[in-house]
Amino acid sequence: MTTTLLITGGATGLGKSIALMWASQKKSAVNICIADINQERGDATIAEIKNLGTDAFYLHCDITKQDDIAHLRAAIHQQWQSIDIVINNAGVASGGSLQGESIEQWQWIFDINLLGMVRVSQAFYPDFKSQGHGYFINIASQAGLTPIPFMNSYNAVKAAVIGLSETMKLELSFDNIDVSVVCPSFFKTNLDESMRTSEPAMKKMMDRAFDKSDMTAEQVAASIYHAAQKRTFLILTHKLGKQAFLMKKLLPTAIYIKSMLKKTKSMQRLIQKP
């Protein structure tokens, strides 16, 4: 039996690593559609996937445009007649203090990271429902569970993705449609290429966090793949992320906030440096 997979934002970074992880598994055959806005990188990724013996194609798709998503759905139907897994991975990054982020920046990241995911999910839900099965894997972030100071819009949009995913999990289970939400912490990827911030210190702080990461995109993709085989709802890919989430759940709120305020002070000093 062949599993048909759609990965948005799959031309680079985590999306590409997820595609190669699925393609490299020899237990069952897969078809993979890479939807992205970067044609050159998309074509290169498809070549790598095909070298692993997997059928795949790339399609340009801007998830902020309804027509692009409709065209994507039609292309997958024409190519393979069905879809089994949709991985909502496409996303961008932002950073800044409450006063440092414009409303335009908030609207930009919400339109891509949240509403883009909603558009794609709404488009493919009827297919899942009519065939009696399906699986959405939504990529959120550790920042949605344990927010990082001075990343207001990014924290908020990833928290919204987690809330959306939990709601989808409850609603769609009656149609035999499963949902997982992935919350990775920092790892070596190209997400910083899309980052928008008006505060230079914020960019430096995020670059440092990416550089210090002890996980690669390939390792994160492997963690996602293995958890997906069990249909785990909340997929935490980083050991420190699991510890932070556990601490937040178990500590009294006042103590947790006090602990986080200490960490915020050091970040604040960094932000305020000339």
N, C-alpha and C positions, 0 to 999 in steps of 0.2 A: 504494500500500500504506500502511495506517495503522499507526502504532506506538502501542501502549498502554503508558502510563507510570504507575507508582505512586510517589508521593513521601511518605514519612513525615515528620512535622514540617514540612509544606509550606505552612502558613498564613502564616508570617512568615519574616523573615530570609533566610538562604541558601536554604532550601527553596522559598520563594516566588520568589526570583530565578531559581532553576533552572527552576521551572515556567514562568515568563514567558519565559525564554530559549528553551526547547524550543517553546513555543507561538508564538513570534515567527518561527520558521524556516518559510519558505514552500516549501522544497524537497520536503517530504513532510508528510502529515497526521499529527497526533497526537491521541490521547485521553489525558486526564490525570485521575487520581484523587488528590485531596489528602486525606491522612489526618492528623488532628491532634486535639488536645484543646481547641482554642479555636474554638468555633462561629462567633462573630462575625467573627474574623479570617479564618477559613476561607471563610465566605460572601463576604467582600469580595474575597479572592484569586480565588475561582471567577468572580466577576463580571468581574474584570480579564482572566482567561484567556479567557472567552467573548467579550469585546469584541475579542479578536484572532482570532475565528473558530474557536476550538478547542472541541471537545466536552469537558466536564469536570464532575465532581461532587465534593462534599465529603462525607466521612464521619468522624464522631467515632471516634477509635481511640486507646486507651491501650495502648501497646506492652508494658506490663508485665502485661497481661491477655490470656490465651490466647483467651478467648471473643470479645473485641473483634477480635482478628486473624482468627479464623475467620469472623466476620461480615463483615469487610472483604473477605476472599477471595471469599466468596459473593456479595457485592454487585458486585464487579468482574466475576465470571463472569456474573451476571445482566445487567449493563449491556453488556458487550462480548465475553463468551465467551472471552477470551484475555488474556494479559499478556505483554509483551515485555521491559520494563525495570523493575526494582525499585530505587529509590534510597533506601537506608537512611540518612536524614538526621536523624531525630529524635534530640535529645540535650540534655543539660543541662551546666552548668559547676560546678566546685567549685575551691576553693583553700585552701591551708593548709600549715603545716609538719607534720612527722611527729607531733608532740605536739598540734598544733592541730586535727586532723581526727578526729572520732569514728568508731568502727566503723560506726555508723548512717549517717554521711555516705558512707563507702566503699560500703556496701551499696546505698544510694540511687542513686549514680551508676553502679555496675556493673549494677544491675538495669535501668536505662534504656539507657545507652549501649552496653553489650555484650550483655546477655541479651535486651534488646528486639530488637536486630539479629538475634540468633540465632533468636528466635521467628519474626520476620517471614520470615527466609530459609528456615527449615524449612517454613513454611507454603506458600511459593510455589515451592519447589524441585520438588515433584512436577509442577506445571504446566509448568515449563520442561523437565523431563525428558520428559514425555509428548508435548509438541509438538516436541521435538527442537532447541530453541534457547531462549536467554534471556540476560539480562545483569543482574548485580548491581553497583551502584555504591555502595560503602560510604564514608561520610564519617568520616574519622578526623581527625587534626590534625598539624601540624608538631611539636607537643609529644610525640607518640608516637615521633618519630624523633630529635629533639634536645630532650630534656626541659628544662623551665624549673624552676629551684629554687623550692621552696615551693608547688608545685602537685602534690603527691604523688599523690592519687587520680586527678586528671585525666590526668596524664602516664601513669600505669599503665593506665588504662582505654583510652586512645587507642593505646598500644603493643599492648594486647591486640586491639584492632580491626584493627590492621595484621597481627598474627599470624594472626588468624582469616581475614582476607581472602586472605593468601598461601596458607593451607591450602585455602580454598575454591577458589582459582584452580587449584591442582594437582589437587584431587579432582574438580571438576566439569567440567574440560576434556574429559573422556572422554564426557560427555553433551552436548557442544557448548554448554556454558554458560560465558559469559565473566564475569570479575570485574575490577573496578577498585577501588582504594582512593585516596581523595583526602586530601591532607595540607595544608590551608591554614594559613597563619600568621594573625596578628591582622588583622582587617578590620572595617569599620564594620557592625555587626549588632546584634541585640537579645539575643544570647546572655547578656549580663550580667544580663538580667532574671531568669534562672533560677539565677544563681550563688549557691552556698551557701558561706559561710565564717564561722568564729567569730573571725577576725582582721581587724579593720577596715582595717589597713594593706594587707592583701592585696587587698581590694576596691578601694582607692584605686589600687594599683599596676596592677591589671587595667584599671580605667577609663582610666588614663593610656595604657596600651598600645593600647586600642581607639581612643582619640581621636587618637593619633599615627599610626595606620595610614594607609598611602598607597593602599590599595585599598578599593573598595566591594564590597558583596555582588554587585552586578551584574557587576563585572569578574571576580570569582571564579567566578561562574556561567558566564560566557563561556569562561573557561579550561577549566572542567570539560566544557562542551559540546564544544569543539573537540577536546580530548584523547579524549573518549568516542567520537568518530567513528572514531578510530584504534584504539580498544580498548586504550589505554595502561594498563598495570597500575598503576604508581605515578604518580599525578598530583600534581605539586608546582605550586602556583598562584602562589607568591611568589618573586621573584628572590632575595631575601635568604635565604629558606628553602632554595632550591636550593644556595646558596653554603654555608650552615651544614651541610647534609647532606653536601655534597662534602668539606668540611673534616673532618668527623667520620670519613668513610670513608678519607680519604687520610692524615691525620695519625696518627702513633703514638699509642696510647691515652693514655699518660702525658702527652704534650704537650697533647693535646686536653683532658684533665681539668684540667691546670694552667691552661690558658687559660680554661676555664669557671669555675674557682675564683675567678679575678680578678673576673669578672662577678658571681659570687655574693656577694662581699664587699660590693659596692655595694648589692645587693638586701637583704642582711642588715641593713645600716645603716638602710635605709628601713623594714624590718619592725620594727626595734627602737625606732624613734622613738616617743615617747609620743603 
